[in-house]
Amino acid sequence: MQDRSLSYLLLVPAFLIVLATTLYPLAYSFVTAFREWDLTKQRRPGDFVGLDNFGYAFSEPGFQNSLWVTTIFVLTSVALTLVIAMSLALLLRRKGRMHTFTRVILILPFAMSPALIGVSYRFMFNPEFGVIAKGLGAIFPALAGVPWLASPDLAMGILVLTDVWHWAPYMTFMCLGGLASVPRETEEAARIDGASSLRIIFGIVLPQMKGVLLVIAVLKTIFALKMFDQVVTLTGGGPGTSTETLAFFIFNVGFKWYDMGYASALAWILTAIMMLISIWYVRMLLSERKMATA
Protein backbone atom coordinates (compact mmCIF):
# COMPACT_ATOMS: atom_id res chain seq x y z
CA MET A 1 0.00 0.00 0.00
CA GLN A 2 2.85 2.34 0.83
CA ASP A 3 4.61 1.45 -2.43
CA ARG A 4 1.47 2.33 -4.40
CA SER A 5 1.12 5.66 -2.58
CA LEU A 6 4.78 6.42 -3.24
CA SER A 7 4.38 5.65 -6.95
CA TYR A 8 1.43 8.04 -7.18
CA LEU A 9 3.36 10.68 -5.25
CA LEU A 10 6.29 10.41 -7.67
CA LEU A 11 3.93 11.00 -10.60
CA VAL A 12 2.71 14.31 -9.16
CA PRO A 13 5.61 16.46 -10.52
CA ALA A 14 5.19 15.01 -14.02
CA PHE A 15 1.43 15.56 -13.86
CA LEU A 16 1.91 19.18 -12.76
CA ILE A 17 4.33 19.81 -15.63
CA VAL A 18 1.88 18.34 -18.16
CA LEU A 19 -0.94 20.34 -16.60
CA ALA A 20 1.03 23.59 -16.80
CA THR A 21 2.48 23.12 -20.30
CA THR A 22 -0.29 21.22 -22.11
CA LEU A 23 -3.68 20.91 -20.45
CA TYR A 24 -3.99 24.48 -19.18
CA PRO A 25 -2.93 26.12 -22.49
CA LEU A 26 -5.32 23.84 -24.39
CA ALA A 27 -8.24 24.70 -22.11
CA TYR A 28 -7.41 28.41 -22.17
CA SER A 29 -7.13 28.50 -25.98
CA PHE A 30 -10.43 26.64 -26.27
CA VAL A 31 -12.16 29.30 -24.19
CA THR A 32 -10.39 32.07 -26.12
CA ALA A 33 -11.60 30.64 -29.44
CA PHE A 34 -15.15 31.69 -28.53
CA ARG A 35 -14.21 35.22 -27.47
CA GLU A 36 -13.06 38.41 -29.12
CA TRP A 37 -9.48 39.27 -28.21
CA ASP A 38 -7.41 41.84 -30.09
CA LEU A 39 -4.13 42.40 -28.24
CA THR A 40 -3.77 45.86 -29.77
CA LYS A 41 -6.95 46.94 -27.97
CA GLN A 42 -7.17 44.90 -24.78
CA ARG A 43 -4.91 42.80 -22.60
CA ARG A 44 -7.52 40.19 -21.66
CA PRO A 45 -10.13 38.22 -23.64
CA GLY A 46 -13.17 40.31 -24.52
CA ASP A 47 -16.82 39.53 -25.16
CA PHE A 48 -18.19 36.09 -25.93
CA VAL A 49 -18.80 35.83 -29.71
CA GLY A 50 -19.91 32.20 -29.98
CA LEU A 51 -18.93 30.52 -33.25
CA ASP A 52 -18.15 33.77 -35.05
CA ASN A 53 -14.40 33.12 -35.13
CA PHE A 54 -14.94 29.67 -36.65
CA GLY A 55 -17.50 30.96 -39.14
CA TYR A 56 -15.19 33.78 -40.21
CA ALA A 57 -12.36 31.30 -40.81
CA PHE A 58 -14.22 29.39 -43.51
CA SER A 59 -15.16 32.60 -45.33
CA GLU A 60 -11.77 34.28 -45.05
CA PRO A 61 -9.45 34.04 -48.13
CA GLY A 62 -6.30 33.78 -46.01
CA PHE A 63 -7.52 30.65 -44.22
CA GLN A 64 -8.78 29.10 -47.45
CA ASN A 65 -5.41 29.72 -49.11
CA SER A 66 -3.45 28.25 -46.19
CA LEU A 67 -5.75 25.21 -46.11
CA TRP A 68 -5.19 24.64 -49.83
CA VAL A 69 -1.41 25.10 -49.50
CA THR A 70 -1.34 22.69 -46.55
CA THR A 71 -3.35 20.09 -48.47
CA ILE A 72 -0.94 20.19 -51.43
CA PHE A 73 2.07 20.07 -49.13
CA VAL A 74 0.75 17.17 -47.05
CA LEU A 75 -0.27 15.02 -50.03
CA THR A 76 3.02 15.44 -51.92
CA SER A 77 5.22 15.21 -48.84
CA VAL A 78 3.55 12.08 -47.45
CA ALA A 79 3.47 10.31 -50.83
CA LEU A 80 7.14 11.02 -51.61
CA THR A 81 8.27 10.11 -48.10
CA LEU A 82 6.48 6.76 -48.24
CA VAL A 83 7.89 5.87 -51.65
CA ILE A 84 11.45 6.93 -50.85
CA ALA A 85 11.46 5.39 -47.35
CA MET A 86 10.14 2.05 -48.59
CA SER A 87 12.57 2.02 -51.52
CA LEU A 88 15.54 2.76 -49.28
CA ALA A 89 14.41 0.12 -46.78
CA LEU A 90 14.28 -2.51 -49.52
CA LEU A 91 17.79 -1.54 -50.65
CA LEU A 92 19.22 -1.51 -47.12
CA ARG A 93 17.53 -4.74 -46.13
CA ARG A 94 20.61 -6.74 -47.04
CA LYS A 95 23.40 -7.27 -44.56
CA GLY A 96 26.91 -5.93 -45.05
CA ARG A 97 29.35 -3.25 -43.96
CA MET A 98 28.27 -0.84 -46.68
CA HIS A 99 24.62 -1.16 -45.73
CA THR A 100 25.46 -0.63 -42.04
CA PHE A 101 27.47 2.49 -42.88
CA THR A 102 24.63 3.81 -45.03
CA ARG A 103 22.18 3.33 -42.16
CA VAL A 104 24.40 5.41 -39.90
CA ILE A 105 24.63 8.19 -42.50
CA LEU A 106 20.86 8.14 -42.98
CA ILE A 107 20.14 9.25 -39.43
CA LEU A 108 22.04 12.54 -39.88
CA PRO A 109 19.28 14.45 -41.77
CA PHE A 110 16.72 13.52 -39.11
CA ALA A 111 19.09 14.67 -36.35
CA MET A 112 19.24 18.19 -37.82
CA SER A 113 16.94 20.95 -36.60
CA PRO A 114 14.13 21.80 -39.06
CA ALA A 115 14.93 25.51 -38.67
CA LEU A 116 18.58 24.83 -39.53
CA ILE A 117 17.52 22.78 -42.55
CA GLY A 118 15.43 25.69 -43.81
CA VAL A 119 18.29 28.19 -43.41
CA SER A 120 20.76 25.80 -45.09
CA TYR A 121 18.57 25.13 -48.11
CA ARG A 122 17.79 28.84 -48.42
CA PHE A 123 21.51 29.50 -48.88
CA MET A 124 22.06 26.46 -51.11
CA PHE A 125 19.29 27.54 -53.52
CA ASN A 126 20.45 31.15 -53.67
CA PRO A 127 20.98 31.86 -57.42
CA GLU A 128 24.12 33.94 -56.78
CA PHE A 129 26.20 31.74 -54.44
CA GLY A 130 24.10 28.66 -53.57
CA VAL A 131 25.93 25.38 -54.12
CA ILE A 132 22.85 23.52 -55.36
CA ALA A 133 21.72 26.41 -57.59
CA LYS A 134 25.23 26.73 -59.06
CA GLY A 135 25.55 22.96 -59.51
CA LEU A 136 22.23 22.67 -61.33
CA GLY A 137 23.15 25.66 -63.48
CA ALA A 138 26.45 24.02 -64.44
CA ILE A 139 24.83 20.71 -65.36
CA PHE A 140 21.74 22.24 -66.99
CA PRO A 141 22.60 25.66 -68.46
CA ALA A 142 18.90 26.51 -68.80
CA LEU A 143 18.65 26.52 -64.98
CA ALA A 144 21.51 28.99 -64.48
CA GLY A 145 20.37 32.04 -62.53
CA VAL A 146 16.88 30.67 -61.84
CA PRO A 147 15.40 32.44 -58.76
CA TRP A 148 14.29 29.22 -57.12
CA LEU A 149 12.54 30.70 -54.09
CA ALA A 150 10.91 33.52 -56.09
CA SER A 151 8.64 31.17 -58.03
CA PRO A 152 5.52 29.85 -56.21
CA ASP A 153 5.76 26.35 -57.74
CA LEU A 154 9.53 26.05 -57.26
CA ALA A 155 9.34 27.35 -53.69
CA MET A 156 6.68 24.76 -52.84
CA GLY A 157 8.78 22.05 -54.48
CA ILE A 158 11.85 23.01 -52.45
CA LEU A 159 9.78 23.12 -49.25
CA VAL A 160 8.52 19.60 -49.95
CA LEU A 161 12.07 18.49 -50.82
CA THR A 162 13.47 19.70 -47.49
CA ASP A 163 10.67 18.03 -45.54
CA VAL A 164 11.12 14.71 -47.35
CA TRP A 165 14.89 14.92 -46.90
CA HIS A 166 14.37 15.43 -43.17
CA TRP A 167 11.78 12.69 -42.53
CA ALA A 168 12.58 9.97 -45.09
CA PRO A 169 15.53 8.52 -43.09
CA TYR A 170 13.44 8.12 -39.93
CA MET A 171 10.60 6.51 -41.89
CA THR A 172 13.17 4.26 -43.59
CA PHE A 173 14.14 2.80 -40.22
CA MET A 174 10.47 2.21 -39.46
CA CYS A 175 10.13 0.36 -42.76
CA LEU A 176 13.25 -1.69 -41.96
CA GLY A 177 11.66 -2.70 -38.68
CA GLY A 178 8.51 -3.76 -40.52
CA LEU A 179 10.50 -5.70 -43.14
CA ALA A 180 12.23 -7.62 -40.36
CA SER A 181 8.85 -9.16 -39.48
CA VAL A 182 8.10 -10.29 -43.04
CA PRO A 183 8.90 -14.05 -43.34
CA ARG A 184 11.68 -14.68 -45.85
CA GLU A 185 10.26 -18.14 -46.56
CA THR A 186 7.32 -16.72 -48.51
CA GLU A 187 9.64 -14.64 -50.67
CA GLU A 188 11.97 -17.56 -51.31
CA ALA A 189 9.03 -19.79 -52.25
CA ALA A 190 7.74 -17.16 -54.69
CA ARG A 191 11.21 -16.74 -56.18
CA ILE A 192 11.50 -20.52 -56.69
CA ASP A 193 8.15 -20.45 -58.49
CA GLY A 194 9.59 -17.91 -60.92
CA ALA A 195 8.15 -14.67 -59.55
CA SER A 196 10.07 -11.52 -60.45
CA SER A 197 11.45 -9.12 -57.85
CA LEU A 198 8.72 -6.58 -58.58
CA ARG A 199 6.04 -9.25 -58.26
CA ILE A 200 7.46 -10.30 -54.89
CA ILE A 201 7.56 -6.70 -53.64
CA PHE A 202 4.03 -5.78 -54.76
CA GLY A 203 2.43 -9.18 -54.20
CA ILE A 204 4.07 -10.38 -50.97
CA VAL A 205 6.10 -7.72 -49.18
CA LEU A 206 3.85 -4.65 -49.46
CA PRO A 207 0.61 -6.44 -48.43
CA GLN A 208 2.34 -7.62 -45.25
CA MET A 209 3.70 -4.11 -44.69
CA LYS A 210 0.26 -2.50 -44.92
CA GLY A 211 -0.05 -1.88 -41.17
CA VAL A 212 3.43 -0.35 -40.88
CA LEU A 213 2.91 1.84 -43.94
CA LEU A 214 -0.40 3.02 -42.51
CA VAL A 215 1.29 4.05 -39.26
CA ILE A 216 4.01 5.87 -41.20
CA ALA A 217 1.43 7.65 -43.38
CA VAL A 218 -0.57 8.83 -40.37
CA LEU A 219 2.50 10.01 -38.43
CA LYS A 220 3.92 11.78 -41.47
CA THR A 221 0.55 13.42 -42.16
CA ILE A 222 0.38 14.82 -38.62
CA PHE A 223 3.98 16.06 -38.82
CA ALA A 224 3.30 17.68 -42.20
CA LEU A 225 0.17 19.39 -40.92
CA LYS A 226 2.31 21.03 -38.23
CA MET A 227 4.95 22.25 -40.69
CA PHE A 228 6.21 25.58 -39.39
CA ASP A 229 9.97 25.87 -38.79
CA GLN A 230 11.11 25.37 -42.37
CA VAL A 231 8.42 27.69 -43.70
CA VAL A 232 9.74 30.46 -41.45
CA THR A 233 13.42 30.00 -42.26
CA LEU A 234 13.18 28.85 -45.90
CA THR A 235 10.36 30.71 -47.66
CA GLY A 236 8.71 32.94 -45.06
CA GLY A 237 5.38 31.83 -46.50
CA GLY A 238 6.25 33.35 -49.89
CA PRO A 239 6.50 34.31 -52.55
CA GLY A 240 3.25 36.01 -51.64
CA THR A 241 1.28 33.41 -49.72
CA SER A 242 2.13 30.45 -51.98
CA THR A 243 3.84 28.47 -49.18
CA GLU A 244 1.86 29.81 -46.22
CA THR A 245 0.85 26.62 -44.44
CA LEU A 246 -1.95 26.55 -41.89
CA ALA A 247 0.43 26.48 -38.91
CA PHE A 248 2.32 29.49 -40.28
CA PHE A 249 -0.94 31.31 -40.99
CA ILE A 250 -2.07 30.72 -37.39
CA PHE A 251 1.24 32.14 -36.16
CA ASN A 252 0.79 35.26 -38.29
CA VAL A 253 -2.78 35.79 -37.09
CA GLY A 254 -1.77 35.49 -33.44
CA PHE A 255 1.64 37.15 -33.31
CA LYS A 256 1.64 39.46 -36.32
CA TRP A 257 -1.97 40.64 -36.41
CA TYR A 258 -2.49 40.04 -32.63
CA ASP A 259 -5.98 38.55 -33.12
CA MET A 260 -5.74 35.91 -30.41
CA GLY A 261 -9.40 34.88 -30.53
CA TYR A 262 -9.29 34.12 -34.25
CA ALA A 263 -5.86 32.45 -33.91
CA SER A 264 -7.19 30.17 -31.13
CA ALA A 265 -10.14 29.16 -33.34
CA LEU A 266 -7.77 28.37 -36.20
CA ALA A 267 -5.54 26.33 -33.89
CA TRP A 268 -8.50 24.24 -32.78
CA ILE A 269 -9.53 23.70 -36.40
CA LEU A 270 -6.04 22.32 -37.05
CA THR A 271 -6.30 20.21 -33.90
CA ALA A 272 -9.66 18.84 -35.03
CA ILE A 273 -8.18 17.84 -38.39
CA MET A 274 -5.37 15.93 -36.69
CA MET A 275 -7.83 14.28 -34.27
CA LEU A 276 -10.03 13.12 -37.16
CA ILE A 277 -7.00 11.61 -38.89
CA SER A 278 -5.99 9.84 -35.66
CA ILE A 279 -9.51 8.47 -35.15
CA TRP A 280 -9.60 7.23 -38.74
CA TYR A 281 -6.24 5.52 -38.21
CA VAL A 282 -7.40 3.76 -35.03
CA ARG A 283 -10.54 2.53 -36.77
CA MET A 284 -8.51 1.23 -39.71
CA LEU A 285 -6.09 -0.51 -37.35
CA LEU A 286 -8.89 -2.14 -35.37
CA SER A 287 -10.64 -3.32 -38.53
CA GLU A 288 -7.39 -4.88 -39.77
CA ARG A 289 -6.92 -6.72 -36.48
CA LYS A 290 -10.48 -8.05 -36.64
CA MET A 291 -9.87 -9.31 -40.19
CA ALA A 292 -6.61 -10.92 -39.10
CA THR A 293 -8.21 -12.76 -36.16
CA ALA A 294 -11.36 -13.76 -38.09
Residue, then its C-alpha position, 0 to 999 in steps of 0.5 A: m500500500q505504501d509502495r502504491s502511494l509512493s508511486y502516485l506521489l512520484l507522478v505528481p511532478a510530471f502531472l503538474i508539468v503536463l498540466a502547466t504546459t499542455l492541459y492548461p494552455l489547451a483549455y485556455s485557448f479553447v475558451t479564447a476561441f469563442r471570445e473576441w481578443d485583439l491584443t492591440k486593444q485589450r490585454r484580456p479576452g473580450d466579449f463572448v462571440g460564440l462561433d463567429n471566429f470559426g465561421y469567419a475562418f471558412s469565409e476568409p481568403g487567407f484561411q482558405n489559401s493556407l488550407w489549400v497550400t497545406t493540403i498540397f504540401v501534405l499530399t506530396s510530402v507524405a506520398l514522396t516520403l512513403v515511396i522513398a522510405m520504402s525504396l531505401a528500406l528494400l535496398l538496405r535490407r541486405k546485410g553488409r558493412m556498406h549497408t550498415f554504414t549507409r544506415v548510420i549516415l541516414i540518421l544525420p538528416f533527421a538529427m538536424s533541426p528543421a529551422l537549420i535545414g530551412v536556413s541551409y537550403r535557403f543558402m544552397f538555392n540562392p541563385e548567386f552563391g548557392v551550391i545547389a543552384k550553381g551545380l544545377g546551373a552548371i549541369f543544366p545551363a537553362l537553370a543557371g540564374v533561376p530564382w528558385l525561391a521567387s517562383p511559387d511552384l519552385a518554392m513549394g517544391i523546395l519546401v517539400l524536398t526539405d521536408v522529405w529529406h528530413w523525414a525519409p531517413y526516420m521513416t526508412f528505419m520504421c520500414l526496416g523494422g517492418l520488413a524484419s517481421v516479413p517471413r523470408e520463406t514466402e519470398e523464397a518460395a515465390r522466387i523458386d516459383g519464378a516470380s520476379s522481384l517486382r512481383i514479390i515486392f508488390g504481391i508479398v512484401l507490401p501487403q504484409m507491410k500494410g499496417v506499418l505503412l499506414v502508421i508511417a502515413v498517419l504520423k507523417t501526415i500529422f507532422a506535415l500538418k504542423m509544418f512551421d519551422q522550415v516555412v519560417t526560415l526557408t520561404g517565409g510563406g512566400p512568394g506572396t502566400s504560396t507556401e503559407t501553411l496553416a500552422f504558419f498562418i495561425f502564427n501570423v494571425g496570433f503574433k503578427w496581427y495580434d488577433m488571439g481569438y481568431a488564432s485560437a479558433l484556427a488552432w482548434i480547427l487544425t487540432a480537429i483535423m489531426m484528431l479526425i486523422s488519428i480516429w480514422y487511423v485507429r478505426m482502420l487498425l482495429s478493422e485490420r486486427k479483426m480481419a486478421t483474427a477472423 
